[in-house]
């Protein structure tokens, strides 16, 4: 039990540390480092990388907190939904209307660069876990 708690703590610290590192390097141009020169492709690569890294780190945090594979499965499913319903529309709007900075793109931008959707899962899973133990 102590070993399990220690490994959970290590996973949680690594996940939070990873989120901090992703935030600190948000302006670093990773696409340029791998040879992507096209401006829009550069934008897509950097935003996709940040979106996926943030979500994977939060999934790691969810696993560290709850140690339940079903929660990790749900989190991966939410990540896939985020890729289709948040990231893809974000790129389509930015491609077709590159100078548009209205409320829709601002909202999508926040969901892409911050793992807000995934972080909402943590209190939801906590409530799920505790409501099932009460009944």
N, CA, C and O atoms as CSV, one atom per row, in Angstrom:
chain,resi,resn,atom,element,x,y,z
A,1,UNK,N,N,0.824,-1.194,0.000
A,1,UNK,CA,C,0.000,0.000,0.000
A,1,UNK,C,C,0.872,1.263,0.000
A,1,UNK,O,O,0.574,2.231,-0.700
A,2,UNK,N,N,1.944,1.243,0.787
A,2,UNK,CA,C,2.832,2.409,0.834
A,2,UNK,C,C,3.512,2.602,-0.512
A,2,UNK,O,O,3.674,3.730,-0.978
A,3,UNK,N,N,3.915,1.485,-1.142
A,3,UNK,CA,C,4.571,1.557,-2.447
A,3,UNK,C,C,3.613,2.144,-3.482
A,3,UNK,O,O,4.015,2.941,-4.328
A,4,UNK,N,N,2.349,1.745,-3.408
A,4,UNK,CA,C,1.336,2.247,-4.331
A,4,UNK,C,C,1.128,3.751,-4.136
A,4,UNK,O,O,1.026,4.496,-5.111
A,5,UNK,N,N,1.065,4.193,-2.886
A,5,UNK,CA,C,0.904,5.621,-2.610
A,5,UNK,C,C,2.110,6.419,-3.082
A,5,UNK,O,O,1.964,7.519,-3.615
A,6,UNK,N,N,3.301,5.863,-2.887
A,6,UNK,CA,C,4.513,6.553,-3.326
A,6,UNK,C,C,4.557,6.650,-4.846
A,6,UNK,O,O,4.891,7.704,-5.388
A,7,UNK,N,N,4.224,5.567,-5.539
A,7,UNK,CA,C,4.243,5.617,-7.005
A,7,UNK,C,C,3.165,6.562,-7.533
A,7,UNK,O,O,3.379,7.235,-8.541
A,8,UNK,N,N,2.016,6.621,-6.869
A,8,UNK,CA,C,0.981,7.581,-7.259
A,8,UNK,C,C,1.472,9.011,-7.085
A,8,UNK,O,O,1.216,9.876,-7.922
A,9,UNK,N,N,2.175,9.244,-5.994
A,9,UNK,CA,C,2.715,10.577,-5.728
A,9,UNK,C,C,3.751,10.951,-6.788
A,9,UNK,O,O,3.762,12.084,-7.270
A,10,UNK,N,N,4.610,10.017,-7.150
A,10,UNK,CA,C,5.630,10.274,-8.170
A,10,UNK,C,C,4.960,10.569,-9.514
A,10,UNK,O,O,5.350,11.511,-10.203
A,11,UNK,N,N,3.955,9.772,-9.893
A,11,UNK,CA,C,3.235,10.006,-11.146
A,11,UNK,C,C,2.555,11.373,-11.154
A,11,UNK,O,O,2.595,12.086,-12.156
A,12,UNK,N,N,1.937,11.730,-10.041
A,12,UNK,CA,C,1.246,13.019,-9.949
A,12,UNK,C,C,2.243,14.178,-10.058
A,12,UNK,O,O,1.990,15.156,-10.760
A,13,UNK,N,N,3.363,14.063,-9.369
A,13,UNK,CA,C,4.375,15.123,-9.426
A,13,UNK,C,C,4.948,15.241,-10.840
A,13,UNK,O,O,5.172,16.348,-11.331
A,14,UNK,N,N,5.183,14.112,-11.486
A,14,UNK,CA,C,5.682,14.141,-12.874
A,14,UNK,C,C,4.662,14.778,-13.811
A,14,UNK,O,O,5.027,15.558,-14.690
A,15,UNK,N,N,3.392,14.453,-13.627
A,15,UNK,CA,C,2.347,15.021,-14.479
A,15,UNK,C,C,2.249,16.535,-14.280
A,15,UNK,O,O,2.181,17.288,-15.252
A,16,UNK,N,N,2.242,16.969,-13.041
A,16,UNK,CA,C,2.152,18.413,-12.761
A,16,UNK,C,C,3.416,19.117,-13.243
A,16,UNK,O,O,3.341,20.205,-13.814
A,17,UNK,N,N,4.568,18.506,-13.019
A,17,UNK,CA,C,5.819,19.073,-13.524
A,17,UNK,C,C,5.819,19.171,-15.041
A,17,UNK,O,O,6.281,20.163,-15.604
A,18,UNK,N,N,5.302,18.145,-15.699
A,18,UNK,CA,C,5.193,18.172,-17.156
A,18,UNK,C,C,4.283,19.282,-17.647
A,18,UNK,O,O,4.586,19.944,-18.639
A,19,UNK,N,N,3.167,19.489,-16.958
A,19,UNK,CA,C,2.257,20.579,-17.328
A,19,UNK,C,C,2.940,21.937,-17.178
A,19,UNK,O,O,2.742,22.836,-17.996
A,20,UNK,N,N,3.741,22.074,-16.130
A,20,UNK,CA,C,4.480,23.326,-15.921
A,20,UNK,C,C,5.497,23.524,-17.045
A,20,UNK,O,O,5.644,24.632,-17.561
A,21,UNK,N,N,6.197,22.456,-17.425
A,21,UNK,CA,C,7.192,22.550,-18.501
A,21,UNK,C,C,6.523,22.911,-19.825
A,21,UNK,O,O,7.035,23.745,-20.572
A,22,UNK,N,N,5.380,22.287,-20.117
A,22,UNK,CA,C,4.649,22.622,-21.348
A,22,UNK,C,C,4.257,24.095,-21.334
A,22,UNK,O,O,4.356,24.777,-22.355
A,23,UNK,N,N,3.814,24.585,-20.184
A,23,UNK,CA,C,3.444,26.000,-20.071
A,23,UNK,C,C,4.665,26.903,-20.261
A,23,UNK,O,O,4.591,27.907,-20.971
A,24,UNK,N,N,5.766,26.555,-19.641
A,24,UNK,CA,C,6.963,27.396,-19.735
A,24,UNK,C,C,7.524,27.458,-21.154
A,24,UNK,O,O,8.098,28.472,-21.549
A,25,UNK,N,N,7.362,26.383,-21.919
A,25,UNK,CA,C,7.876,26.334,-23.282
A,25,UNK,C,C,6.793,26.587,-24.334
A,25,UNK,O,O,6.925,26.162,-25.481
A,26,UNK,N,N,5.723,27.280,-23.938
A,26,UNK,CA,C,4.617,27.509,-24.860
A,26,UNK,C,C,4.999,28.363,-26.063
A,26,UNK,O,O,4.364,28.254,-27.112
A,27,UNK,N,N,5.996,29.189,-25.944
A,27,UNK,CA,C,6.406,30.038,-27.064
A,27,UNK,C,C,7.558,29.440,-27.879
A,27,UNK,O,O,7.986,30.026,-28.874
A,28,UNK,N,N,8.051,28.284,-27.459
A,28,UNK,CA,C,9.134,27.639,-28.185
A,28,UNK,C,C,8.588,27.038,-29.480
A,28,UNK,O,O,7.517,26.431,-29.485
A,29,UNK,N,N,9.322,27.208,-30.568
A,29,UNK,CA,C,8.868,26.745,-31.879
A,29,UNK,C,C,9.423,25.350,-32.167
A,29,UNK,O,O,10.488,25.202,-32.768
A,30,UNK,N,N,8.685,24.332,-31.728
A,30,UNK,CA,C,9.104,22.948,-31.949
A,30,UNK,C,C,9.042,22.576,-33.418
A,30,UNK,O,O,9.867,21.795,-33.894
A,31,UNK,N,N,8.078,23.120,-34.143
A,31,UNK,CA,C,7.921,22.801,-35.567
A,31,UNK,C,C,9.161,23.216,-36.349
A,31,UNK,O,O,9.604,22.497,-37.245
A,32,UNK,N,N,9.714,24.358,-36.017
A,32,UNK,CA,C,10.919,24.826,-36.698
A,32,UNK,C,C,12.085,23.867,-36.440
A,32,UNK,O,O,12.922,23.649,-37.317
A,33,UNK,N,N,12.133,23.302,-35.242
A,33,UNK,CA,C,13.213,22.387,-34.879
A,33,UNK,C,C,13.166,21.084,-35.690
A,33,UNK,O,O,14.197,20.451,-35.916
A,34,UNK,N,N,11.956,20.689,-36.125
A,34,UNK,CA,C,11.840,19.462,-36.918
A,34,UNK,C,C,11.772,19.763,-38.411
A,34,UNK,O,O,11.555,18.856,-39.215
A,35,UNK,N,N,11.954,21.013,-38.786
A,35,UNK,CA,C,12.067,21.377,-40.195
A,35,UNK,C,C,10.791,21.818,-40.885
A,35,UNK,O,O,10.721,21.804,-42.114
A,36,UNK,N,N,9.792,22.205,-40.130
A,36,UNK,CA,C,8.550,22.687,-40.739
A,36,UNK,C,C,8.682,24.194,-40.924
A,36,UNK,O,O,8.830,24.937,-39.954
A,37,UNK,N,N,8.628,24.635,-42.176
A,37,UNK,CA,C,8.837,26.052,-42.470
A,37,UNK,C,C,7.538,26.787,-42.795
A,37,UNK,O,O,7.435,27.990,-42.556
A,38,UNK,N,N,6.549,26.083,-43.336
A,38,UNK,CA,C,5.277,26.703,-43.685
A,38,UNK,C,C,4.615,27.255,-42.429
A,38,UNK,O,O,4.548,26.576,-41.405
A,39,UNK,N,N,4.128,28.483,-42.511
A,39,UNK,CA,C,3.595,29.171,-41.329
A,39,UNK,C,C,2.386,28.455,-40.726
A,39,UNK,O,O,2.325,28.266,-39.511
A,40,UNK,N,N,1.421,28.055,-41.564
A,40,UNK,CA,C,0.227,27.390,-41.035
A,40,UNK,C,C,0.557,25.986,-40.523
A,40,UNK,O,O,0.044,25.574,-39.482
A,41,UNK,N,N,1.394,25.257,-41.233
A,41,UNK,CA,C,1.788,23.924,-40.769
A,41,UNK,C,C,2.544,24.020,-39.442
A,41,UNK,O,O,2.389,23.167,-38.568
A,42,UNK,N,N,3.346,25.044,-39.303
A,42,UNK,CA,C,4.054,25.318,-38.065
A,42,UNK,C,C,3.058,25.534,-36.927
A,42,UNK,O,O,3.202,24.966,-35.845
A,43,UNK,N,N,2.050,26.357,-37.186
A,43,UNK,CA,C,1.006,26.648,-36.210
A,43,UNK,C,C,0.279,25.361,-35.799
A,43,UNK,O,O,0.085,25.112,-34.609
A,44,UNK,N,N,-0.117,24.558,-36.769
A,44,UNK,CA,C,-0.850,23.317,-36.509
A,44,UNK,C,C,0.013,22.350,-35.700
A,44,UNK,O,O,-0.467,21.742,-34.743
A,45,UNK,N,N,1.263,22.208,-36.074
A,45,UNK,CA,C,2.149,21.281,-35.364
A,45,UNK,C,C,2.324,21.700,-33.905
A,45,UNK,O,O,2.174,20.877,-33.001
A,46,UNK,N,N,2.637,22.963,-33.675
A,46,UNK,CA,C,2.880,23.434,-32.311
A,46,UNK,C,C,1.634,23.336,-31.442
A,46,UNK,O,O,1.717,22.907,-30.291
A,47,UNK,N,N,0.474,23.729,-31.979
A,47,UNK,CA,C,-0.766,23.660,-31.191
A,47,UNK,C,C,-1.186,22.214,-30.940
A,47,UNK,O,O,-1.654,21.881,-29.851
A,48,UNK,N,N,-1.023,21.364,-31.936
A,48,UNK,CA,C,-1.378,19.949,-31.767
A,48,UNK,C,C,-0.487,19.293,-30.720
A,48,UNK,O,O,-0.965,18.544,-29.868
A,49,UNK,N,N,0.798,19.578,-30.787
A,49,UNK,CA,C,1.738,19.031,-29.816
A,49,UNK,C,C,1.367,19.462,-28.405
A,49,UNK,O,O,1.358,18.645,-27.484
A,50,UNK,N,N,1.065,20.730,-28.236
A,50,UNK,CA,C,0.704,21.225,-26.904
A,50,UNK,C,C,-0.601,20.606,-26.424
A,50,UNK,O,O,-0.708,20.215,-25.261
A,51,UNK,N,N,-1.593,20.513,-27.305
A,51,UNK,CA,C,-2.878,19.924,-26.952
A,51,UNK,C,C,-2.698,18.473,-26.501
A,51,UNK,O,O,-3.223,18.072,-25.463
A,52,UNK,N,N,-1.966,17.700,-27.272
A,52,UNK,CA,C,-1.792,16.279,-26.967
A,52,UNK,C,C,-0.947,16.081,-25.712
A,52,UNK,O,O,-1.275,15.242,-24.873
A,53,UNK,N,N,0.135,16.841,-25.578
A,53,UNK,CA,C,0.970,16.718,-24.366
A,53,UNK,C,C,0.184,17.087,-23.115
A,53,UNK,O,O,0.243,16.370,-22.116
A,54,UNK,N,N,-0.550,18.193,-23.157
A,54,UNK,CA,C,-1.356,18.592,-22.001
A,54,UNK,C,C,-2.352,17.503,-21.623
A,54,UNK,O,O,-2.479,17.148,-20.451
A,55,UNK,N,N,-3.054,16.978,-22.617
A,55,UNK,CA,C,-4.057,15.951,-22.329
A,55,UNK,C,C,-3.429,14.674,-21.796
A,55,UNK,O,O,-3.956,14.076,-20.857
A,56,UNK,N,N,-2.318,14.244,-22.374
A,56,UNK,CA,C,-1.657,13.027,-21.890
A,56,UNK,C,C,-1.129,13.203,-20.464
A,56,UNK,O,O,-1.172,12.268,-19.664
A,57,UNK,N,N,-0.640,14.384,-20.154
A,57,UNK,CA,C,-0.163,14.632,-18.789
A,57,UNK,C,C,-1.318,14.639,-17.795
A,57,UNK,O,O,-1.169,14.154,-16.673
A,58,UNK,N,N,-2.457,15.178,-18.186
A,58,UNK,CA,C,-3.617,15.157,-17.288
A,58,UNK,C,C,-4.154,13.730,-17.149
A,58,UNK,O,O,-4.612,13.350,-16.072
A,59,UNK,N,N,-4.104,12.942,-18.217
A,59,UNK,CA,C,-4.504,11.534,-18.111
A,59,UNK,C,C,-3.579,10.809,-17.138
A,59,UNK,O,O,-4.034,9.976,-16.355
A,60,UNK,N,N,-2.297,11.117,-17.181
A,60,UNK,CA,C,-1.345,10.561,-16.217
A,60,UNK,C,C,-1.722,10.977,-14.788
A,60,UNK,O,O,-1.658,10.166,-13.864
A,61,UNK,N,N,-2.109,12.226,-14.618
A,61,UNK,CA,C,-2.530,12.724,-13.309
A,61,UNK,C,C,-3.800,12.004,-12.845
A,61,UNK,O,O,-3.921,11.643,-11.674
A,62,UNK,N,N,-4.735,11.798,-13.759
A,62,UNK,CA,C,-5.967,11.078,-13.415
A,62,UNK,C,C,-5.639,9.660,-12.960
A,62,UNK,O,O,-6.199,9.177,-11.976
A,63,UNK,N,N,-4.743,9.001,-13.665
A,63,UNK,CA,C,-4.347,7.650,-13.258
A,63,UNK,C,C,-3.669,7.672,-11.887
A,63,UNK,O,O,-3.919,6.802,-11.053
A,64,UNK,N,N,-2.818,8.660,-11.658
A,64,UNK,CA,C,-2.130,8.750,-10.371
A,64,UNK,C,C,-3.112,8.994,-9.225
A,64,UNK,O,O,-2.928,8.470,-8.127
A,65,UNK,N,N,-4.140,9.778,-9.477
A,65,UNK,CA,C,-5.095,10.107,-8.420
A,65,UNK,C,C,-6.070,8.968,-8.125
A,65,UNK,O,O,-6.408,8.723,-6.967
A,66,UNK,N,N,-6.522,8.271,-9.171
A,66,UNK,CA,C,-7.608,7.318,-8.985
A,66,UNK,C,C,-7.206,5.853,-9.164
A,66,UNK,O,O,-7.852,4.966,-8.605
A,67,UNK,N,N,-6.154,5.591,-9.930
A,67,UNK,CA,C,-5.673,4.227,-10.178
A,67,UNK,C,C,-6.773,3.316,-10.719
A,67,UNK,O,O,-6.849,2.144,-10.351
A,68,UNK,N,N,-7.622,3.852,-11.589
A,68,UNK,CA,C,-8.682,3.058,-12.211
A,68,UNK,C,C,-8.567,3.169,-13.716
A,68,UNK,O,O,-8.563,4.266,-14.274
A,69,UNK,N,N,-8.474,2.022,-14.366
A,69,UNK,CA,C,-8.329,2.004,-15.818
A,69,UNK,C,C,-9.557,2.546,-16.521
A,69,UNK,O,O,-9.445,3.118,-17.605
A,70,UNK,N,N,-10.738,2.374,-15.918
A,70,UNK,CA,C,-11.948,2.876,-16.569
A,70,UNK,C,C,-11.930,4.407,-16.651
A,70,UNK,O,O,-12.451,4.978,-17.609
A,71,UNK,N,N,-11.341,5.067,-15.669
A,71,UNK,CA,C,-11.232,6.526,-15.721
A,71,UNK,C,C,-10.251,6.954,-16.804
A,71,UNK,O,O,-10.473,7.948,-17.496
A,72,UNK,N,N,-9.173,6.202,-16.945
A,72,UNK,CA,C,-8.189,6.500,-17.995
A,72,UNK,C,C,-8.822,6.291,-19.367
A,72,UNK,O,O,-8.588,7.081,-20.281
A,73,UNK,N,N,-9.615,5.245,-19.519
A,73,UNK,CA,C,-10.301,4.986,-20.781
A,73,UNK,C,C,-11.249,6.141,-21.123
A,73,UNK,O,O,-11.268,6.612,-22.260
A,74,UNK,N,N,-12.024,6.590,-20.153
A,74,UNK,CA,C,-12.940,7.717,-20.377
A,74,UNK,C,C,-12.141,8.973,-20.739
A,74,UNK,O,O,-12.544,9.725,-21.626
A,75,UNK,N,N,-11.024,9.203,-20.067
A,75,UNK,CA,C,-10.193,10.369,-20.355
A,75,UNK,C,C,-9.635,10.316,-21.782
A,75,UNK,O,O,-9.596,11.339,-22.465
A,76,UNK,N,N,-9.206,9.137,-22.237
A,76,UNK,CA,C,-8.746,9.003,-23.626
A,76,UNK,C,C,-9.885,9.264,-24.609
A,76,UNK,O,O,-9.681,9.886,-25.652
A,77,UNK,N,N,-11.064,8.794,-24.278
A,77,UNK,CA,C,-12.229,9.037,-25.132
A,77,UNK,C,C,-12.532,10.532,-25.211
A,77,UNK,O,O,-12.834,11.048,-26.288
A,78,UNK,N,N,-12.454,11.227,-24.081
A,78,UNK,CA,C,-12.666,12.674,-24.070
A,78,UNK,C,C,-11.579,13.374,-24.876
A,78,UNK,O,O,-11.852,14.360,-25.560
A,79,UNK,N,N,-10.347,12.871,-24.802
A,79,UNK,CA,C,-9.268,13.453,-25.597
A,79,UNK,C,C,-9.555,13.299,-27.086
A,79,UNK,O,O,-9.352,14.240,-27.854
A,80,UNK,N,N,-10.020,12.133,-27.500
A,80,UNK,CA,C,-10.362,11.928,-28.912
A,80,UNK,C,C,-11.502,12.843,-29.343
A,80,UNK,O,O,-11.476,13.396,-30.443
A,81,UNK,N,N,-12.496,13.003,-28.480
A,81,UNK,CA,C,-13.584,13.939,-28.787
A,81,UNK,C,C,-13.046,15.364,-28.899
A,81,UNK,O,O,-13.475,16.134,-29.759
A,82,UNK,N,N,-12.107,15.704,-28.025
A,82,UNK,CA,C,-11.490,17.027,-28.087
A,82,UNK,C,C,-10.732,17.249,-29.378
A,82,UNK,O,O,-10.758,18.344,-29.941
A,83,UNK,N,N,-10.055,16.208,-29.849
A,83,UNK,CA,C,-9.344,16.320,-31.122
A,83,UNK,C,C,-10.311,16.603,-32.268
A,83,UNK,O,O,-10.024,17.420,-33.144
A,84,UNK,N,N,-11.450,15.927,-32.257
A,84,UNK,CA,C,-12.413,16.067,-33.353
A,84,UNK,C,C,-13.249,17.335,-33.234
A,84,UNK,O,O,-13.448,18.040,-34.223
A,85,UNK,N,N,-13.743,17.632,-32.028
A,85,UNK,CA,C,-14.709,18.718,-31.868
A,85,UNK,C,C,-14.123,20.034,-31.369
A,85,UNK,O,O,-14.825,21.044,-31.332
A,86,UNK,N,N,-12.859,20.038,-30.987
A,86,UNK,CA,C,-12.235,21.291,-30.546
A,86,UNK,C,C,-11.037,21.639,-31.425
A,86,UNK,O,O,-10.980,22.723,-32.006
A,87,UNK,N,N,-10.082,20.716,-31.518
A,87,UNK,CA,C,-8.849,21.016,-32.246
A,87,UNK,C,C,-9.091,21.173,-33.748
A,87,UNK,O,O,-8.611,22.132,-34.355
A,88,UNK,N,N,-9.816,20.258,-34.340
A,88,UNK,CA,C,-10.077,20.327,-35.774
A,88,UNK,C,C,-10.860,21.593,-36.168
A,88,UNK,O,O,-10.454,22.280,-37.106
A,89,UNK,N,N,-11.967,21.922,-35.485
A,89,UNK,CA,C,-12.650,23.183,-35.831
A,89,UNK,C,C,-11.771,24.415,-35.614
A,89,UNK,O,O,-11.850,25.382,-36.372
A,90,UNK,N,N,-10.941,24.374,-34.584
A,90,UNK,CA,C,-10.022,25.480,-34.314
A,90,UNK,C,C,-9.104,25.705,-35.510
A,90,UNK,O,O,-8.921,26.839,-35.950
A,91,UNK,N,N,-8.527,24.624,-36.035
A,91,UNK,CA,C,-7.638,24.744,-37.191
A,91,UNK,C,C,-8.394,25.169,-38.449
A,91,UNK,O,O,-7.878,25.955,-39.244
A,92,UNK,N,N,-9.581,24.670,-38.631
A,92,UNK,CA,C,-10.371,25.057,-39.803
A,92,UNK,C,C,-10.707,26.548,-39.785
A,92,UNK,O,O,-10.613,27.226,-40.809
A,93,UNK,N,N,-11.095,27.044,-38.625
A,93,UNK,CA,C,-11.407,28.480,-38.507
A,93,UNK,C,C,-10.145,29.307,-38.732
A,93,UNK,O,O,-10.177,30.309,-39.446
A,94,UNK,N,N,-9.037,28.891,-38.125
A,94,UNK,CA,C,-7.784,29.639,-38.300
A,94,UNK,C,C,-7.293,29.601,-39.741
A,94,UNK,O,O,-6.668,30.556,-40.204
A,95,UNK,N,N,-7.565,28.514,-40.457
A,95,UNK,CA,C,-7.134,28.403,-41.847
A,95,UNK,C,C,-7.998,29.270,-42.760
A,95,UNK,O,O,-7.477,30.003,-43.600
A,96,UNK,N,N,-9.302,29.187,-42.597
A,96,UNK,CA,C,-10.212,29.901,-43.490
A,96,UNK,C,C,-10.398,31.374,-43.124
A,96,UNK,O,O,-10.689,32.199,-43.990
A,97,UNK,N,N,-10.231,31.700,-41.852
A,97,UNK,CA,C,-10.374,33.087,-41.385
A,97,UNK,C,C,-9.178,33.441,-40.505
A,97,UNK,O,O,-9.325,33.575,-39.290
A,98,UNK,N,N,-7.997,33.595,-41.102
A,98,UNK,CA,C,-6.786,33.779,-40.292
A,98,UNK,C,C,-6.763,35.059,-39.454
A,98,UNK,O,O,-6.029,35.131,-38.468
A,99,UNK,N,N,-7.540,36.053,-39.822
A,99,UNK,CA,C,-7.507,37.317,-39.073
A,99,UNK,C,C,-8.672,37.446,-38.109
A,99,UNK,O,O,-8.802,38.466,-37.431
A,100,UNK,N,N,-9.521,36.430,-38.035
A,100,UNK,CA,C,-10.663,36.462,-37.121
A,100,UNK,C,C,-10.181,36.206,-35.696
A,100,UNK,O,O,-9.509,35.208,-35.436
A,101,UNK,N,N,-10.519,37.099,-34.781
A,101,UNK,CA,C,-10.162,36.947,-33.375
A,101,UNK,C,C,-11.366,37.166,-32.477
A,101,UNK,O,O,-11.246,37.752,-31.401
A,102,UNK,N,N,-12.518,36.701,-32.913
A,102,UNK,CA,C,-13.744,36.885,-32.152
A,102,UNK,C,C,-13.875,35.918,-30.994
A,102,UNK,O,O,-12.944,35.175,-30.684
A,103,UNK,N,N,-15.041,35.931,-30.352
A,103,UNK,CA,C,-15.248,35.113,-29.150
A,103,UNK,C,C,-15.166,33.606,-29.407
A,103,UNK,O,O,-14.711,32.864,-28.537
A,104,UNK,N,N,-15.593,33.145,-30.572
A,104,UNK,CA,C,-15.550,31.709,-30.842
A,104,UNK,C,C,-14.109,31.199,-30.879
A,104,UNK,O,O,-13.789,30.195,-30.244
A,105,UNK,N,N,-13.266,31.870,-31.601
A,105,UNK,CA,C,-11.878,31.418,-31.713
A,105,UNK,C,C,-11.144,31.584,-30.388
A,105,UNK,O,O,-10.264,30.788,-30.060
A,106,UNK,N,N,-11.498,32.607,-29.632
A,106,UNK,CA,C,-10.878,32.808,-28.325
A,106,UNK,C,C,-11.230,31.660,-27.380
A,106,UNK,O,O,-10.375,31.161,-26.648
A,107,UNK,N,N,-12.487,31.253,-27.404
A,107,UNK,CA,C,-12.930,30.138,-26.575
A,107,UNK,C,C,-12.218,28.849,-26.976
A,107,UNK,O,O,-11.725,28.118,-26.117
A,108,UNK,N,N,-12.164,28.571,-28.268
A,108,UNK,CA,C,-11.487,27.366,-28.747
A,108,UNK,C,C,-9.994,27.414,-28.437
A,108,UNK,O,O,-9.393,26.399,-28.085
A,109,UNK,N,N,-9.403,28.597,-28.570
A,109,UNK,CA,C,-7.973,28.745,-28.285
A,109,UNK,C,C,-7.666,28.358,-26.833
A,109,UNK,O,O,-6.685,27.665,-26.567
A,110,UNK,N,N,-8.495,28.802,-25.915
A,110,UNK,CA,C,-8.285,28.471,-24.496
A,110,UNK,C,C,-8.387,26.968,-24.252
A,110,UNK,O,O,-7.629,26.413,-23.457
A,111,UNK,N,N,-9.325,26.311,-24.935
A,111,UNK,CA,C,-9.469,24.863,-24.773
A,111,UNK,C,C,-8.310,24.098,-25.411
A,111,UNK,O,O,-7.968,23.000,-24.969
A,112,UNK,N,N,-7.710,24.675,-26.443
A,112,UNK,CA,C,-6.589,24.003,-27.117
A,112,UNK,C,C,-5.305,24.149,-26.310
A,112,UNK,O,O,-4.598,23.161,-26.110
A,113,UNK,N,N,-4.989,25.335,-25.848
A,113,UNK,CA,C,-3.694,25.550,-25.202
A,113,UNK,C,C,-3.701,25.214,-23.713
A,113,UNK,O,O,-2.634,25.107,-23.107
A,114,UNK,N,N,-4.870,25.046,-23.114
A,114,UNK,CA,C,-4.963,24.684,-21.703
A,114,UNK,C,C,-5.759,23.384,-21.582
A,114,UNK,O,O,-6.727,23.190,-22.317
A,115,UNK,N,N,-5.376,22.505,-20.686
A,115,UNK,CA,C,-6.086,21.225,-20.570
A,115,UNK,C,C,-7.363,21.328,-19.739
A,115,UNK,O,O,-7.617,20.483,-18.881
A,116,UNK,N,N,-8.165,22.362,-19.992
A,116,UNK,CA,C,-9.348,22.608,-19.178
A,116,UNK,C,C,-10.355,21.469,-19.227
A,116,UNK,O,O,-10.880,21.051,-18.195
A,117,UNK,N,N,-10.620,20.972,-20.419
A,117,UNK,CA,C,-11.604,19.903,-20.575
A,117,UNK,C,C,-11.193,18.667,-19.780
A,117,UNK,O,O,-12.023,18.027,-19.133
A,118,UNK,N,N,-9.922,18.345,-19.835
A,118,UNK,CA,C,-9.442,17.160,-19.117
A,118,UNK,C,C,-9.430,17.403,-17.603
A,118,UNK,O,O,-9.706,16.488,-16.827
A,119,UNK,N,N,-9.114,18.617,-17.189
A,119,UNK,CA,C,-9.079,18.909,-15.757
A,119,UNK,C,C,-10.465,18.852,-15.131
A,119,UNK,O,O,-10.594,18.577,-13.939
A,120,UNK,N,N,-11.495,19.106,-15.916
A,120,UNK,CA,C,-12.867,19.014,-15.414
A,120,UNK,C,C,-13.204,17.559,-15.068
A,120,UNK,O,O,-14.075,17.301,-14.238
A,121,UNK,N,N,-12.521,16.627,-15.697
A,121,UNK,CA,C,-12.766,15.215,-15.406
A,121,UNK,C,C,-12.364,14.832,-13.980
A,121,UNK,O,O,-12.955,13.920,-13.402
A,122,UNK,N,N,-11.384,15.503,-13.414
A,122,UNK,CA,C,-10.905,15.125,-12.081
A,122,UNK,C,C,-11.999,15.279,-11.026
A,122,UNK,O,O,-12.250,14.325,-10.289
A,123,UNK,N,N,-12.671,16.445,-10.917
A,123,UNK,CA,C,-13.762,16.504,-9.938
A,123,UNK,C,C,-14.926,15.581,-10.302
A,123,UNK,O,O,-15.605,15.064,-9.415
A,124,UNK,N,N,-15.162,15.372,-11.593
A,124,UNK,CA,C,-16.236,14.467,-12.008
A,124,UNK,C,C,-15.935,13.038,-11.549
A,124,UNK,O,O,-16.820,12.349,-11.041
A,125,UNK,N,N,-14.695,12.595,-11.728
A,125,UNK,CA,C,-14.319,11.252,-11.287
A,125,UNK,C,C,-14.338,11.153,-9.760
A,125,UNK,O,O,-14.721,10.123,-9.205
A,126,UNK,N,N,-13.927,12.220,-9.091
A,126,UNK,CA,C,-13.963,12.233,-7.626
A,126,UNK,C,C,-15.393,12.072,-7.130
A,126,UNK,O,O,-15.656,11.279,-6.226
A,127,UNK,N,N,-16.318,12.826,-7.723
A,127,UNK,CA,C,-17.728,12.706,-7.340
A,127,UNK,C,C,-18.262,11.320,-7.679
A,127,UNK,O,O,-19.020,10.738,-6.902
A,128,UNK,N,N,-17.875,10.793,-8.824
A,128,UNK,CA,C,-18.303,9.455,-9.217
A,128,UNK,C,C,-17.830,8.417,-8.205
A,128,UNK,O,O,-18.590,7.540,-7.793
A,129,UNK,N,N,-16.571,8.530,-7.814
A,129,UNK,CA,C,-15.992,7.579,-6.881
A,129,UNK,C,C,-16.692,7.644,-5.528
A,129,UNK,O,O,-17.005,6.610,-4.938
A,130,UNK,N,N,-16.937,8.849,-5.037
A,130,UNK,CA,C,-17.523,8.995,-3.708
A,130,UNK,C,C,-19.035,8.801,-3.693
A,130,UNK,O,O,-19.592,8.412,-2.667
A,131,UNK,N,N,-19.692,9.057,-4.782
A,131,UNK,CA,C,-21.145,8.812,-4.802
A,131,UNK,C,C,-21.424,7.318,-4.873
A,131,UNK,O,O,-22.445,6.855,-4.363
A,132,UNK,N,N,-20.526,6.554,-5.502
A,132,UNK,CA,C,-20.738,5.107,-5.574
A,132,UNK,C,C,-20.418,4.423,-4.240
A,132,UNK,O,O,-20.963,3.357,-3.955
A,133,UNK,N,N,-19.547,5.015,-3.423
A,133,UNK,CA,C,-19.240,4.421,-2.118
A,133,UNK,C,C,-20.301,4.777,-1.082
A,133,UNK,O,O,-20.463,4.057,-0.097
A,134,UNK,N,N,-21.020,5.869,-1.286
A,134,UNK,CA,C,-22.053,6.279,-0.347
A,134,UNK,C,C,-23.275,5.373,-0.464
A,134,UNK,O,O,-23.880,5.009,0.544
A,135,UNK,N,N,-23.631,5.016,-1.677
A,135,UNK,CA,C,-24.862,4.235,-1.895
A,135,UNK,C,C,-24.695,2.808,-1.604
A,135,UNK,O,O,-25.643,2.035,-1.742
